[in-house]
Amino acid sequence: MENPSVHSSASQEAMDRLLRSQQQADAAVTTCRNQAVALLATARNQVLDIQRKADDQISLIHKQRGKKIKKRVQALILQNRQADAEQLQDPQQLSQAVLLLAARLTGGSGEVKA
């Protein structure tokens, strides 16, 4: 007959090994979860940094384009004023403009005959 204490001792050792393995597995799972949480936090921070940088660059582009548009509009206004001033200096064009205005004000067709 076999000694029951040998079976009991072997069973106890097997149970101890099983419990140690389970503890190691639990610790490994906890470590992996902690690493995943840390990676997610890092990724979220990186996303926020990218969004901030993109927003900053978009704002800068809008500001630069706004300045360029403003300068171009001012240049067009100046060019238009200069063209108007040149037309007023040309006696023939001024005369035609006056005749056209007079015709329109008096109900005429607005056609100018030279």
DODREN-489561 format. One record per residue: residue number from 1; residue in three letters; x, y, z of N, C-alpha, C, O in turn. Coordinates in steps of 0.2 Angstrom, whole numbers, padded with zeros to 4 digits. Last residue first. Layout:
! residues N
k:NUM | r:ALA | n.xx:X | n.yy:Y | n.zz:Z | ca.xx:X | ca.yy:Y | ca.zz:Z | c.xx:X | c.yy:Y | c.zz:Z | o.xx:X | o.yy:Y | o.zz:Z
...
***
This chain:
! residues 114
k:114 | r:ALA | n.xx:-0100 | n.yy:0554 | n.zz:-0403 | ca.xx:-0094 | ca.yy:0558 | ca.zz:-0403 | c.xx:-0094 | c.yy:0563 | c.zz:-0409 | o.xx:-0089 | o.yy:0566 | o.zz:-0409
k:113 | r:LYS | n.xx:-0114 | n.yy:0551 | n.zz:-0393 | ca.xx:-0112 | ca.yy:0552 | ca.zz:-0400 | c.xx:-0105 | c.yy:0556 | c.zz:-0400 | o.xx:-0106 | o.yy:0562 | o.zz:-0397
k:112 | r:VAL | n.xx:-0119 | n.yy:0540 | n.zz:-0381 | ca.xx:-0114 | ca.yy:0546 | ca.zz:-0382 | c.xx:-0112 | c.yy:0546 | c.zz:-0389 | o.xx:-0109 | o.yy:0541 | o.zz:-0392
k:111 | r:GLU | n.xx:-0134 | n.yy:0535 | n.zz:-0374 | ca.xx:-0129 | ca.yy:0534 | ca.zz:-0379 | c.xx:-0125 | c.yy:0540 | c.zz:-0380 | o.xx:-0128 | o.yy:0545 | o.zz:-0381
k:110 | r:GLY | n.xx:-0144 | n.yy:0537 | n.zz:-0365 | ca.xx:-0137 | ca.yy:0536 | ca.zz:-0362 | c.xx:-0132 | c.yy:0534 | c.zz:-0368 | o.xx:-0126 | o.yy:0533 | o.zz:-0366
k:109 | r:SER | n.xx:-0156 | n.yy:0540 | n.zz:-0369 | ca.xx:-0154 | ca.yy:0533 | ca.zz:-0370 | c.xx:-0147 | c.yy:0532 | c.zz:-0367 | o.xx:-0146 | o.yy:0526 | o.zz:-0365
k:108 | r:GLY | n.xx:-0163 | n.yy:0551 | n.zz:-0357 | ca.xx:-0160 | ca.yy:0550 | ca.zz:-0364 | c.xx:-0158 | c.yy:0542 | c.zz:-0364 | o.xx:-0158 | o.yy:0539 | o.zz:-0358
k:107 | r:GLY | n.xx:-0166 | n.yy:0557 | n.zz:-0345 | ca.xx:-0171 | ca.yy:0552 | ca.zz:-0348 | c.xx:-0169 | c.yy:0549 | c.zz:-0355 | o.xx:-0172 | o.yy:0546 | o.zz:-0358
k:106 | r:THR | n.xx:-0158 | n.yy:0565 | n.zz:-0339 | ca.xx:-0163 | ca.yy:0568 | ca.zz:-0343 | c.xx:-0168 | c.yy:0563 | c.zz:-0346 | o.xx:-0172 | o.yy:0565 | o.zz:-0350
k:105 | r:LEU | n.xx:-0148 | n.yy:0557 | n.zz:-0334 | ca.xx:-0152 | ca.yy:0561 | ca.zz:-0330 | c.xx:-0158 | c.yy:0564 | c.zz:-0333 | o.xx:-0163 | o.yy:0565 | o.zz:-0330
k:104 | r:ARG | n.xx:-0142 | n.yy:0551 | n.zz:-0346 | ca.xx:-0146 | ca.yy:0547 | ca.zz:-0341 | c.xx:-0150 | c.yy:0551 | c.zz:-0336 | o.xx:-0156 | o.yy:0549 | o.zz:-0335
k:103 | r:ALA | n.xx:-0137 | n.yy:0563 | n.zz:-0351 | ca.xx:-0142 | ca.yy:0559 | ca.zz:-0355 | c.xx:-0146 | c.yy:0555 | c.zz:-0350 | o.xx:-0152 | o.yy:0554 | o.zz:-0351
k:102 | r:ALA | n.xx:-0127 | n.yy:0566 | n.zz:-0341 | ca.xx:-0133 | ca.yy:0571 | ca.zz:-0343 | c.xx:-0138 | c.yy:0567 | c.zz:-0347 | o.xx:-0144 | o.yy:0568 | o.zz:-0345
k:101 | r:LEU | n.xx:-0119 | n.yy:0555 | n.zz:-0342 | ca.xx:-0122 | ca.yy:0556 | ca.zz:-0336 | c.xx:-0128 | c.yy:0561 | c.zz:-0337 | o.xx:-0134 | o.yy:0560 | o.zz:-0335
k:100 | r:LEU | n.xx:-0114 | n.yy:0557 | n.zz:-0355 | ca.xx:-0118 | ca.yy:0550 | ca.zz:-0353 | c.xx:-0122 | c.yy:0552 | c.zz:-0347 | o.xx:-0128 | o.yy:0550 | o.zz:-0347
k:99 | r:LEU | n.xx:-0107 | n.yy:0569 | n.zz:-0354 | ca.xx:-0113 | ca.yy:0568 | ca.zz:-0359 | c.xx:-0117 | c.yy:0562 | c.zz:-0357 | o.xx:-0123 | o.yy:0562 | o.zz:-0357
k:98 | r:VAL | n.xx:-0098 | n.yy:0565 | n.zz:-0345 | ca.xx:-0102 | ca.yy:0571 | ca.zz:-0343 | c.xx:-0108 | c.yy:0570 | c.zz:-0348 | o.xx:-0114 | o.yy:0570 | o.zz:-0345
k:97 | r:ALA | n.xx:-0090 | n.yy:0555 | n.zz:-0352 | ca.xx:-0094 | ca.yy:0554 | ca.zz:-0345 | c.xx:-0099 | c.yy:0559 | c.zz:-0343 | o.xx:-0104 | o.yy:0557 | o.zz:-0341
k:96 | r:GLN | n.xx:-0086 | n.yy:0563 | n.zz:-0362 | ca.xx:-0090 | ca.yy:0558 | ca.zz:-0364 | c.xx:-0094 | c.yy:0556 | c.zz:-0357 | o.xx:-0100 | o.yy:0554 | o.zz:-0358
k:95 | r:SER | n.xx:-0077 | n.yy:0572 | n.zz:-0355 | ca.xx:-0083 | ca.yy:0574 | ca.zz:-0359 | c.xx:-0088 | c.yy:0569 | c.zz:-0361 | o.xx:-0094 | o.yy:0570 | o.zz:-0360
k:94 | r:LEU | n.xx:-0068 | n.yy:0563 | n.zz:-0351 | ca.xx:-0072 | ca.yy:0567 | ca.zz:-0346 | c.xx:-0078 | c.yy:0569 | c.zz:-0349 | o.xx:-0083 | o.yy:0569 | o.zz:-0346
k:93 | r:GLN | n.xx:-0062 | n.yy:0558 | n.zz:-0362 | ca.xx:-0066 | ca.yy:0553 | ca.zz:-0358 | c.xx:-0070 | c.yy:0557 | c.zz:-0353 | o.xx:-0076 | o.yy:0555 | o.zz:-0352
k:92 | r:GLN | n.xx:-0057 | n.yy:0570 | n.zz:-0367 | ca.xx:-0062 | ca.yy:0567 | ca.zz:-0371 | c.xx:-0066 | c.yy:0562 | c.zz:-0367 | o.xx:-0072 | o.yy:0562 | o.zz:-0367
k:91 | r:PRO | n.xx:-0047 | n.yy:0574 | n.zz:-0356 | ca.xx:-0053 | ca.yy:0578 | ca.zz:-0358 | c.xx:-0059 | c.yy:0574 | c.zz:-0362 | o.xx:-0064 | o.yy:0576 | o.zz:-0361
k:90 | r:ASP | n.xx:-0041 | n.yy:0564 | n.zz:-0344 | ca.xx:-0042 | ca.yy:0564 | ca.zz:-0351 | c.xx:-0048 | c.yy:0568 | c.zz:-0353 | o.xx:-0054 | o.yy:0566 | o.zz:-0351
k:89 | r:GLN | n.xx:-0043 | n.yy:0565 | n.zz:-0330 | ca.xx:-0038 | ca.yy:0569 | ca.zz:-0333 | c.xx:-0038 | c.yy:0569 | c.zz:-0341 | o.xx:-0036 | o.yy:0574 | o.zz:-0344
k:88 | r:LEU | n.xx:-0051 | n.yy:0555 | n.zz:-0327 | ca.xx:-0054 | ca.yy:0562 | ca.zz:-0326 | c.xx:-0049 | c.yy:0567 | c.zz:-0329 | o.xx:-0051 | o.yy:0572 | o.zz:-0331
k:87 | r:GLN | n.xx:-0043 | n.yy:0544 | n.zz:-0330 | ca.xx:-0049 | ca.yy:0545 | ca.zz:-0334 | c.xx:-0052 | c.yy:0552 | c.zz:-0333 | o.xx:-0054 | o.yy:0555 | o.zz:-0338
k:86 | r:GLU | n.xx:-0034 | n.yy:0545 | n.zz:-0319 | ca.xx:-0032 | ca.yy:0546 | ca.zz:-0326 | c.xx:-0038 | c.yy:0547 | c.zz:-0331 | o.xx:-0037 | o.yy:0551 | o.zz:-0335
k:85 | r:ALA | n.xx:-0043 | n.yy:0543 | n.zz:-0308 | ca.xx:-0039 | ca.yy:0549 | ca.zz:-0309 | c.xx:-0037 | c.yy:0550 | c.zz:-0316 | o.xx:-0037 | o.yy:0556 | o.zz:-0319
k:84 | r:ASP | n.xx:-0046 | n.yy:0529 | n.zz:-0311 | ca.xx:-0051 | ca.yy:0534 | ca.zz:-0311 | c.xx:-0048 | c.yy:0541 | c.zz:-0312 | o.xx:-0051 | o.yy:0545 | o.zz:-0315
k:83 | r:ALA | n.xx:-0033 | n.yy:0523 | n.zz:-0309 | ca.xx:-0037 | ca.yy:0523 | ca.zz:-0316 | c.xx:-0042 | c.yy:0528 | c.zz:-0316 | o.xx:-0043 | o.yy:0531 | o.zz:-0321
k:82 | r:GLN | n.xx:-0031 | n.yy:0526 | n.zz:-0296 | ca.xx:-0027 | ca.yy:0529 | ca.zz:-0301 | c.xx:-0030 | c.yy:0529 | c.zz:-0308 | o.xx:-0029 | o.yy:0534 | o.zz:-0312
k:81 | r:ARG | n.xx:-0041 | n.yy:0519 | n.zz:-0290 | ca.xx:-0041 | ca.yy:0526 | ca.zz:-0289 | c.xx:-0037 | c.yy:0529 | c.zz:-0295 | o.xx:-0039 | o.yy:0535 | o.zz:-0297
k:80 | r:ASN | n.xx:-0037 | n.yy:0506 | n.zz:-0294 | ca.xx:-0043 | ca.yy:0508 | ca.zz:-0297 | c.xx:-0044 | c.yy:0516 | c.zz:-0296 | o.xx:-0046 | o.yy:0519 | o.zz:-0300
k:79 | r:GLN | n.xx:-0025 | n.yy:0505 | n.zz:-0287 | ca.xx:-0025 | ca.yy:0505 | ca.zz:-0294 | c.xx:-0031 | c.yy:0507 | c.zz:-0297 | o.xx:-0031 | o.yy:0511 | o.zz:-0302
k:78 | r:LEU | n.xx:-0030 | n.yy:0506 | n.zz:-0274 | ca.xx:-0026 | ca.yy:0511 | ca.zz:-0277 | c.xx:-0025 | c.yy:0511 | c.zz:-0284 | o.xx:-0026 | o.yy:0516 | o.zz:-0287
k:77 | r:ILE | n.xx:-0037 | n.yy:0494 | n.zz:-0274 | ca.xx:-0041 | ca.yy:0500 | ca.zz:-0273 | c.xx:-0037 | c.yy:0506 | c.zz:-0276 | o.xx:-0039 | o.yy:0510 | o.zz:-0279
k:76 | r:LEU | n.xx:-0027 | n.yy:0485 | n.zz:-0276 | ca.xx:-0032 | ca.yy:0485 | ca.zz:-0281 | c.xx:-0036 | c.yy:0492 | c.zz:-0281 | o.xx:-0038 | o.yy:0495 | o.zz:-0285
k:75 | r:ALA | n.xx:-0020 | n.yy:0487 | n.zz:-0265 | ca.xx:-0016 | ca.yy:0488 | ca.zz:-0271 | c.xx:-0022 | c.yy:0489 | c.zz:-0276 | o.xx:-0021 | o.yy:0493 | o.zz:-0281
k:74 | r:GLN | n.xx:-0029 | n.yy:0482 | n.zz:-0255 | ca.xx:-0027 | ca.yy:0489 | ca.zz:-0255 | c.xx:-0023 | c.yy:0491 | c.zz:-0262 | o.xx:-0024 | o.yy:0497 | o.zz:-0264
k:73 | r:VAL | n.xx:-0030 | n.yy:0469 | n.zz:-0259 | ca.xx:-0036 | ca.yy:0473 | ca.zz:-0260 | c.xx:-0034 | c.yy:0480 | c.zz:-0260 | o.xx:-0036 | o.yy:0484 | o.zz:-0264
k:72 | r:ARG | n.xx:-0017 | n.yy:0465 | n.zz:-0256 | ca.xx:-0019 | ca.yy:0464 | ca.zz:-0263 | c.xx:-0025 | c.yy:0469 | c.zz:-0264 | o.xx:-0026 | o.yy:0472 | o.zz:-0269
k:71 | r:LYS | n.xx:-0016 | n.yy:0467 | n.zz:-0242 | ca.xx:-0012 | ca.yy:0470 | ca.zz:-0246 | c.xx:-0014 | c.yy:0471 | c.zz:-0254 | o.xx:-0014 | o.yy:0476 | o.zz:-0257
k:70 | r:LYS | n.xx:-0026 | n.yy:0457 | n.zz:-0239 | ca.xx:-0027 | ca.yy:0464 | ca.zz:-0237 | c.xx:-0023 | c.yy:0469 | c.zz:-0241 | o.xx:-0025 | o.yy:0474 | o.zz:-0244
k:69 | r:ILE | n.xx:-0020 | n.yy:0445 | n.zz:-0243 | ca.xx:-0027 | ca.yy:0448 | ca.zz:-0246 | c.xx:-0028 | c.yy:0455 | c.zz:-0245 | o.xx:-0030 | o.yy:0459 | o.zz:-0249
k:68 | r:LYS | n.xx:-0009 | n.yy:0445 | n.zz:-0234 | ca.xx:-0008 | ca.yy:0446 | ca.zz:-0241 | c.xx:-0014 | c.yy:0448 | c.zz:-0245 | o.xx:-0014 | o.yy:0452 | o.zz:-0250
k:67 | r:LYS | n.xx:-0016 | n.yy:0444 | n.zz:-0222 | ca.xx:-0012 | ca.yy:0450 | ca.zz:-0223 | c.xx:-0010 | c.yy:0451 | c.zz:-0231 | o.xx:-0011 | o.yy:0456 | o.zz:-0233
k:66 | r:GLY | n.xx:-0022 | n.yy:0432 | n.zz:-0224 | ca.xx:-0026 | ca.yy:0438 | ca.zz:-0222 | c.xx:-0022 | c.yy:0444 | c.zz:-0224 | o.xx:-0025 | o.yy:0449 | o.zz:-0227
k:65 | r:ARG | n.xx:-0011 | n.yy:0424 | n.zz:-0224 | ca.xx:-0016 | ca.yy:0424 | ca.zz:-0230 | c.xx:-0020 | c.yy:0431 | c.zz:-0230 | o.xx:-0021 | o.yy:0434 | o.zz:-0234
k:64 | r:GLN | n.xx:-0007 | n.yy:0425 | n.zz:-0211 | ca.xx:-0003 | ca.yy:0427 | ca.zz:-0217 | c.xx:-0007 | c.yy:0428 | c.zz:-0223 | o.xx:-0006 | o.yy:0433 | o.zz:-0227
k:63 | r:LYS | n.xx:-0018 | n.yy:0420 | n.zz:-0204 | ca.xx:-0015 | ca.yy:0426 | ca.zz:-0203 | c.xx:-0011 | c.yy:0429 | c.zz:-0209 | o.xx:-0012 | o.yy:0435 | o.zz:-0211
k:62 | r:HIS | n.xx:-0019 | n.yy:0407 | n.zz:-0209 | ca.xx:-0025 | ca.yy:0412 | ca.zz:-0210 | c.xx:-0022 | c.yy:0419 | c.zz:-0209 | o.xx:-0024 | o.yy:0423 | o.zz:-0213
k:61 | r:ILE | n.xx:-0007 | n.yy:0402 | n.zz:-0205 | ca.xx:-0008 | ca.yy:0402 | ca.zz:-0212 | c.xx:-0014 | c.yy:0407 | c.zz:-0213 | o.xx:-0013 | o.yy:0411 | o.zz:-0218
k:60 | r:LEU | n.xx:-0009 | n.yy:0402 | n.zz:-0191 | ca.xx:-0003 | ca.yy:0406 | ca.zz:-0194 | c.xx:-0005 | c.yy:0407 | c.zz:-0202 | o.xx:-0004 | o.yy:0413 | o.zz:-0204
k:59 | r:SER | n.xx:-0019 | n.yy:0393 | n.zz:-0190 | ca.xx:-0020 | ca.yy:0400 | ca.zz:-0188 | c.xx:-0015 | c.yy:0405 | c.zz:-0191 | o.xx:-0016 | o.yy:0410 | o.zz:-0193
k:58 | r:ILE | n.xx:-0013 | n.yy:0382 | n.zz:-0194 | ca.xx:-0019 | ca.yy:0384 | ca.zz:-0198 | c.xx:-0020 | c.yy:0392 | c.zz:-0196 | o.xx:-0021 | o.yy:0396 | o.zz:-0200
k:57 | r:GLN | n.xx:-0003 | n.yy:0381 | n.zz:-0184 | ca.xx:-0001 | ca.yy:0382 | ca.zz:-0191 | c.xx:-0007 | c.yy:0384 | c.zz:-0195 | o.xx:-0006 | o.yy:0389 | o.zz:-0199
k:56 | r:ASP | n.xx:-0012 | n.yy:0379 | n.zz:-0173 | ca.xx:-0007 | ca.yy:0384 | ca.zz:-0173 | c.xx:-0005 | c.yy:0386 | c.zz:-0180 | o.xx:-0005 | o.yy:0392 | o.zz:-0182
k:55 | r:ASP | n.xx:-0018 | n.yy:0367 | n.zz:-0176 | ca.xx:-0022 | ca.yy:0373 | ca.zz:-0175 | c.xx:-0017 | c.yy:0379 | c.zz:-0176 | o.xx:-0019 | o.yy:0384 | o.zz:-0179
k:54 | r:ALA | n.xx:-0007 | n.yy:0358 | n.zz:-0176 | ca.xx:-0011 | ca.yy:0359 | ca.zz:-0183 | c.xx:-0015 | c.yy:0366 | c.zz:-0182 | o.xx:-0015 | o.yy:0370 | o.zz:-0187
k:53 | r:LYS | n.xx:-0003 | n.yy:0359 | n.zz:-0163 | ca.xx:0002 | ca.yy:0361 | ca.zz:-0168 | c.xx:-0002 | c.yy:0363 | c.zz:-0175 | o.xx:-0001 | o.yy:0368 | o.zz:-0178
k:52 | r:ARG | n.xx:-0014 | n.yy:0353 | n.zz:-0157 | ca.xx:-0012 | ca.yy:0360 | ca.zz:-0155 | c.xx:-0008 | c.yy:0363 | c.zz:-0161 | o.xx:-0009 | o.yy:0369 | o.zz:-0163
k:51 | r:GLN | n.xx:-0014 | n.yy:0340 | n.zz:-0163 | ca.xx:-0020 | ca.yy:0345 | ca.zz:-0164 | c.xx:-0018 | c.yy:0352 | c.zz:-0162 | o.xx:-0020 | o.yy:0356 | o.zz:-0166
k:50 | r:ILE | n.xx:-0002 | n.yy:0335 | n.zz:-0157 | ca.xx:-0003 | ca.yy:0336 | ca.zz:-0165 | c.xx:-0009 | c.yy:0341 | c.zz:-0166 | o.xx:-0008 | o.yy:0345 | o.zz:-0171
k:49 | r:ASP | n.xx:-0005 | n.yy:0336 | n.zz:-0144 | ca.xx:0000 | ca.yy:0340 | ca.zz:-0146 | c.xx:0000 | c.yy:0341 | c.zz:-0154 | o.xx:0001 | o.yy:0346 | o.zz:-0156
k:48 | r:LEU | n.xx:-0016 | n.yy:0326 | n.zz:-0144 | ca.xx:-0017 | ca.yy:0333 | ca.zz:-0142 | c.xx:-0012 | c.yy:0338 | c.zz:-0144 | o.xx:-0013 | o.yy:0343 | o.zz:-0146
k:47 | r:VAL | n.xx:-0009 | n.yy:0315 | n.zz:-0148 | ca.xx:-0014 | ca.yy:0317 | ca.zz:-0152 | c.xx:-0016 | c.yy:0324 | c.zz:-0150 | o.xx:-0017 | o.yy:0329 | o.zz:-0155
k:46 | r:GLN | n.xx:0000 | n.yy:0313 | n.zz:-0137 | ca.xx:0003 | ca.yy:0315 | ca.zz:-0143 | c.xx:-0003 | c.yy:0318 | c.zz:-0148 | o.xx:-0001 | o.yy:0322 | o.zz:-0152
k:45 | r:ASN | n.xx:-0009 | n.yy:0311 | n.zz:-0127 | ca.xx:-0005 | ca.yy:0317 | ca.zz:-0126 | c.xx:-0002 | c.yy:0319 | c.zz:-0133 | o.xx:-0002 | o.yy:0324 | o.zz:-0135
k:44 | r:ARG | n.xx:-0014 | n.yy:0298 | n.zz:-0132 | ca.xx:-0018 | ca.yy:0304 | ca.zz:-0131 | c.xx:-0015 | c.yy:0310 | c.zz:-0131 | o.xx:-0017 | o.yy:0315 | o.zz:-0134
k:43 | r:ALA | n.xx:-0002 | n.yy:0291 | n.zz:-0130 | ca.xx:-0005 | ca.yy:0292 | ca.zz:-0137 | c.xx:-0010 | c.yy:0298 | c.zz:-0137 | o.xx:-0010 | o.yy:0302 | o.zz:-0141
k:42 | r:THR | n.xx:0000 | n.yy:0291 | n.zz:-0117 | ca.xx:0005 | ca.yy:0294 | ca.zz:-0121 | c.xx:0002 | c.yy:0295 | c.zz:-0128 | o.xx:0003 | o.yy:0301 | o.zz:-0131
k:41 | r:ALA | n.xx:-0011 | n.yy:0284 | n.zz:-0113 | ca.xx:-0011 | ca.yy:0290 | ca.zz:-0111 | c.xx:-0005 | c.yy:0294 | c.zz:-0115 | o.xx:-0006 | o.yy:0300 | o.zz:-0117
k:40 | r:LEU | n.xx:-0009 | n.yy:0271 | n.zz:-0119 | ca.xx:-0015 | ca.yy:0275 | ca.zz:-0121 | c.xx:-0014 | c.yy:0283 | c.zz:-0119 | o.xx:-0016 | o.yy:0287 | o.zz:-0123
k:39 | r:LEU | n.xx:0003 | n.yy:0267 | n.zz:-0112 | ca.xx:0003 | ca.yy:0269 | ca.zz:-0119 | c.xx:-0003 | c.yy:0273 | c.zz:-0122 | o.xx:-0002 | o.yy:0277 | o.zz:-0126
k:38 | r:ALA | n.xx:-0003 | n.yy:0266 | n.zz:-0099 | ca.xx:0002 | ca.yy:0271 | ca.zz:-0100 | c.xx:0003 | c.yy:0273 | c.zz:-0108 | o.xx:0004 | o.yy:0278 | o.zz:-0110
k:37 | r:VAL | n.xx:-0012 | n.yy:0255 | n.zz:-0102 | ca.xx:-0015 | ca.yy:0262 | ca.zz:-0099 | c.xx:-0009 | c.yy:0267 | c.zz:-0100 | o.xx:-0011 | o.yy:0273 | o.zz:-0103
k:36 | r:ALA | n.xx:-0003 | n.yy:0245 | n.zz:-0105 | ca.xx:-0008 | ca.yy:0248 | ca.zz:-0110 | c.xx:-0011 | c.yy:0255 | c.zz:-0108 | o.xx:-0011 | o.yy:0259 | o.zz:-0112
k:35 | r:GLN | n.xx:0004 | n.yy:0244 | n.zz:-0093 | ca.xx:0008 | ca.yy:0246 | ca.zz:-0099 | c.xx:0003 | c.yy:0249 | c.zz:-0104 | o.xx:0004 | o.yy:0254 | o.zz:-0108
k:34 | r:ASN | n.xx:-0006 | n.yy:0239 | n.zz:-0085 | ca.xx:-0003 | ca.yy:0245 | ca.zz:-0083 | c.xx:0001 | c.yy:0248 | c.zz:-0089 | o.xx:0001 | o.yy:0254 | o.zz:-0091
k:33 | r:ARG | n.xx:-0008 | n.yy:0227 | n.zz:-0092 | ca.xx:-0014 | ca.yy:0232 | ca.zz:-0092 | c.xx:-0011 | c.yy:0239 | c.zz:-0090 | o.xx:-0013 | o.yy:0244 | o.zz:-0093
k:32 | r:CYS | n.xx:0004 | n.yy:0220 | n.zz:-0090 | ca.xx:0002 | ca.yy:0222 | ca.zz:-0097 | c.xx:-0004 | c.yy:0227 | c.zz:-0097 | o.xx:-0004 | o.yy:0232 | o.zz:-0101
k:31 | r:THR | n.xx:0003 | n.yy:0219 | n.zz:-0076 | ca.xx:0009 | ca.yy:0223 | ca.zz:-0079 | c.xx:0007 | c.yy:0225 | c.zz:-0086 | o.xx:0008 | o.yy:0231 | o.zz:-0088
k:30 | r:THR | n.xx:-0008 | n.yy:0211 | n.zz:-0075 | ca.xx:-0008 | ca.yy:0217 | ca.zz:-0072 | c.xx:-0003 | c.yy:0222 | c.zz:-0075 | o.xx:-0004 | o.yy:0228 | o.zz:-0076
k:29 | r:VAL | n.xx:-0003 | n.yy:0199 | n.zz:-0081 | ca.xx:-0009 | ca.yy:0203 | ca.zz:-0084 | c.xx:-0009 | c.yy:0210 | c.zz:-0081 | o.xx:-0010 | o.yy:0215 | o.zz:-0085
k:28 | r:ALA | n.xx:0008 | n.yy:0196 | n.zz:-0072 | ca.xx:0009 | ca.yy:0198 | ca.zz:-0079 | c.xx:0003 | c.yy:0201 | c.zz:-0083 | o.xx:0004 | o.yy:0206 | o.zz:-0086
k:27 | r:ALA | n.xx:0000 | n.yy:0193 | n.zz:-0061 | ca.xx:0005 | ca.yy:0199 | ca.zz:-0061 | c.xx:0007 | c.yy:0201 | c.zz:-0068 | o.xx:0007 | o.yy:0207 | o.zz:-0069
k:26 | r:ASP | n.xx:-0007 | n.yy:0182 | n.zz:-0065 | ca.xx:-0010 | ca.yy:0188 | ca.zz:-0063 | c.xx:-0006 | c.yy:0194 | c.zz:-0063 | o.xx:-0008 | o.yy:0199 | o.zz:-0065
k:25 | r:ALA | n.xx:0004 | n.yy:0173 | n.zz:-0067 | ca.xx:0000 | ca.yy:0175 | ca.zz:-0073 | c.xx:-0004 | c.yy:0182 | c.zz:-0071 | o.xx:-0004 | o.yy:0186 | o.zz:-0075
k:24 | r:GLN | n.xx:0009 | n.yy:0172 | n.zz:-0054 | ca.xx:0013 | ca.yy:0175 | ca.zz:-0060 | c.xx:0009 | c.yy:0177 | c.zz:-0066 | o.xx:0011 | o.yy:0183 | o.zz:-0068
k:23 | r:GLN | n.xx:-0002 | n.yy:0166 | n.zz:-0049 | ca.xx:0000 | ca.yy:0172 | ca.zz:-0046 | c.xx:0005 | c.yy:0176 | c.zz:-0051 | o.xx:0004 | o.yy:0182 | o.zz:-0053
k:22 | r:GLN | n.xx:-0002 | n.yy:0154 | n.zz:-0056 | ca.xx:-0008 | ca.yy:0158 | ca.zz:-0056 | c.xx:-0006 | c.yy:0165 | c.zz:-0054 | o.xx:-0008 | o.yy:0170 | o.zz:-0057
k:21 | r:SER | n.xx:0010 | n.yy:0149 | n.zz:-0051 | ca.xx:0009 | ca.yy:0150 | ca.zz:-0059 | c.xx:0003 | c.yy:0155 | c.zz:-0060 | o.xx:0004 | o.yy:0160 | o.zz:-0064
k:20 | r:ARG | n.xx:0007 | n.yy:0147 | n.zz:-0038 | ca.xx:0012 | ca.yy:0151 | ca.zz:-0040 | c.xx:0012 | c.yy:0153 | c.zz:-0047 | o.xx:0013 | o.yy:0159 | o.zz:-0049
k:19 | r:LEU | n.xx:-0003 | n.yy:0137 | n.zz:-0039 | ca.xx:-0005 | ca.yy:0144 | ca.zz:-0036 | c.xx:0001 | c.yy:0149 | c.zz:-0038 | o.xx:-0001 | o.yy:0155 | o.zz:-0039
k:18 | r:LEU | n.xx:0004 | n.yy:0127 | n.zz:-0045 | ca.xx:-0002 | ca.yy:0130 | ca.zz:-0048 | c.xx:-0003 | c.yy:0137 | c.zz:-0046 | o.xx:-0005 | o.yy:0141 | o.zz:-0049
k:17 | r:ARG | n.xx:0013 | n.yy:0124 | n.zz:-0034 | ca.xx:0015 | ca.yy:0126 | ca.zz:-0041 | c.xx:0010 | c.yy:0130 | c.zz:-0045 | o.xx:0011 | o.yy:0135 | o.zz:-0048
k:16 | r:ASP | n.xx:0004 | n.yy:0120 | n.zz:-0024 | ca.xx:0008 | ca.yy:0126 | ca.zz:-0023 | c.xx:0011 | c.yy:0129 | c.zz:-0030 | o.xx:0011 | o.yy:0135 | o.zz:-0031
k:15 | r:MET | n.xx:-0002 | n.yy:0109 | n.zz:-0030 | ca.xx:-0006 | ca.yy:0115 | ca.zz:-0029 | c.xx:-0002 | c.yy:0121 | c.zz:-0028 | o.xx:-0004 | o.yy:0126 | o.zz:-0030
k:14 | r:ALA | n.xx:0010 | n.yy:0101 | n.zz:-0030 | ca.xx:0007 | ca.yy:0103 | ca.zz:-0037 | c.xx:0002 | c.yy:0109 | c.zz:-0036 | o.xx:0002 | o.yy:0113 | o.zz:-0040
k:13 | r:GLU | n.xx:0012 | n.yy:0100 | n.zz:-0016 | ca.xx:0017 | ca.yy:0103 | ca.zz:-0021 | c.xx:0014 | c.yy:0105 | c.zz:-0027 | o.xx:0015 | o.yy:0111 | o.zz:-0030
k:12 | r:GLN | n.xx:0000 | n.yy:0093 | n.zz:-0013 | ca.xx:0002 | ca.yy:0100 | ca.zz:-0010 | c.xx:0007 | c.yy:0103 | c.zz:-0014 | o.xx:0006 | o.yy:0109 | o.zz:-0016
k:11 | r:SER | n.xx:0002 | n.yy:0081 | n.zz:-0019 | ca.xx:-0003 | ca.yy:0085 | ca.zz:-0021 | c.xx:-0002 | c.yy:0092 | c.zz:-0019 | o.xx:-0004 | o.yy:0097 | o.zz:-0022
k:10 | r:ALA | n.xx:0014 | n.yy:0077 | n.zz:-0013 | ca.xx:0014 | ca.yy:0078 | ca.zz:-0020 | c.xx:0008 | c.yy:0082 | c.zz:-0022 | o.xx:0009 | o.yy:0087 | o.zz:-0026
k:9 | r:SER | n.xx:0008 | n.yy:0075 | n.zz:0000 | ca.xx:0014 | ca.yy:0080 | ca.zz:-0001 | c.xx:0014 | c.yy:0082 | c.zz:-0008 | o.xx:0016 | o.yy:0087 | o.zz:-0010
k:8 | r:SER | n.xx:-0002 | n.yy:0066 | n.zz:-0002 | ca.xx:-0003 | ca.yy:0072 | ca.zz:0001 | c.xx:0002 | c.yy:0077 | c.zz:0000 | o.xx:0001 | o.yy:0083 | o.zz:-0002
k:7 | r:HIS | n.xx:0006 | n.yy:0055 | n.zz:-0006 | ca.xx:0001 | ca.yy:0058 | ca.zz:-0010 | c.xx:-0001 | c.yy:0065 | c.zz:-0008 | o.xx:-0002 | o.yy:0069 | o.zz:-0012
k:6 | r:VAL | n.xx:0013 | n.yy:0053 | n.zz:0006 | ca.xx:0017 | ca.yy:0055 | ca.zz:0000 | c.xx:0012 | c.yy:0058 | c.zz:-0005 | o.xx:0014 | o.yy:0063 | o.zz:-0009
k:5 | r:SER | n.xx:0003 | n.yy:0050 | n.zz:0015 | ca.xx:0007 | ca.yy:0056 | ca.zz:0016 | c.xx:0011 | c.yy:0058 | c.zz:0010 | o.xx:0012 | o.yy:0064 | o.zz:0009
k:4 | r:PRO | n.xx:-0001 | n.yy:0037 | n.zz:0012 | ca.xx:-0005 | ca.yy:0043 | ca.zz:0010 | c.xx:-0002 | c.yy:0050 | c.zz:0011 | o.xx:-0003 | o.yy:0055 | o.zz:0008
k:3 | r:ASN | n.xx:0009 | n.yy:0026 | n.zz:0004 | ca.xx:0009 | ca.yy:0030 | ca.zz:0009 | c.xx:0005 | c.yy:0036 | c.zz:0008 | o.xx:0006 | o.yy:0040 | o.zz:0003
k:2 | r:GLU | n.xx:0002 | n.yy:0011 | n.zz:-0003 | ca.xx:0005 | ca.yy:0017 | ca.zz:-0004 | c.xx:0004 | c.yy:0022 | c.zz:0002 | o.xx:-0001 | o.yy:0021 | o.zz:0006
k:1 | r:MET | n.xx:0004 | n.yy:-0006 | n.zz:0000 | ca.xx:0000 | ca.yy:0000 | ca.zz:0000 | c.xx:0004 | c.yy:0006 | c.zz:0000 | o.xx:0010 | o.yy:0007 | o.zz:0003
***
